[in-house]
């Protein structure tokens, strides 16, 4: 058992010793995103959810990256089906972009269109958010990141047709809302 533990520690130590590279610089591009598949069953009711949201970014200077995302999600519960389409843009300021470990601030703007069937219900939402993130390079091309969006504002038209809009303002330090991801640098 000692040999197995020592071997595992040696392999991890070697991996981290070789991973002392990475970081971003002007002209670098990266991809990341989100993928979620979920199925819930409660009694006879079953719900399925699928979301994919790739994002791409480009470093326009040593510290500043801009990017865009496109997302699609669908939820099916019984005969009801909801489709979401999201398009967004973001900007990031990296405090130490050339380092293996970096902290960044992020601001984003998103537009979401939601359609529900068979009700034929449609709504649009525009949102803005500001947050913080961390990235850590495991190799020259792969990094893991954690992002926390702590301040947000959105406006939802609730389908229009004489219905009042919903304005939402969020500010919080709820660290349960941290999202984790993998980044690939070109």
C-alpha positions, 0 to 999 in steps of 0.5 A: 500500500505504501508503494502505491501511495508513494507512486501516486505522489511521485506521478502527481509531483512530476505532473505538476513539475512539468505543468509550470508553463502556460499563461496567456499573451496578446494574440492568444485565443481560447475556447471553453463553455458549458454542457449540462445533461439532466434527467429527473423522475418524480413519481410518473413525471419525468423531466429532461434537460440539455444545455450547451453553451460554447464560448470563444475569447481572444486576447486583444492586449496583454491583459484584455480578452474579449469574447462571445458565446452562443447557447442552446438549451431544451427542457422537456417535461411531459408534453411541455417543451421549452427551448432557450437560445442565448447569445452573449459577449464578455470582456475579461481583464487578467491581472497576471495573464502570463502566469500559470495562475491568474485572477481576472475580472469579467463583465458580460451582456447576454440576450436570451429568447425562450419559447414554450410549446404547446402554449406558444409562449415566447419571452426575451431577456437581456442581462448584464453581469460582473464577476471574478474568476481564477485560471490555473494552467495545467499545461501549455494549452489546458487550464481550469477556471472558476468564475463567480458572477456576483453582480447582475441585472436583467430585464425580462419582457414576460412574453409582452402583450400587456404584461409587466416587465420583470427587472431583477438585480442580484448582488451576492457572495454566495460561493455555491454559485461558482462555476468551474470549467476547462479552457483550451488555449490555441 
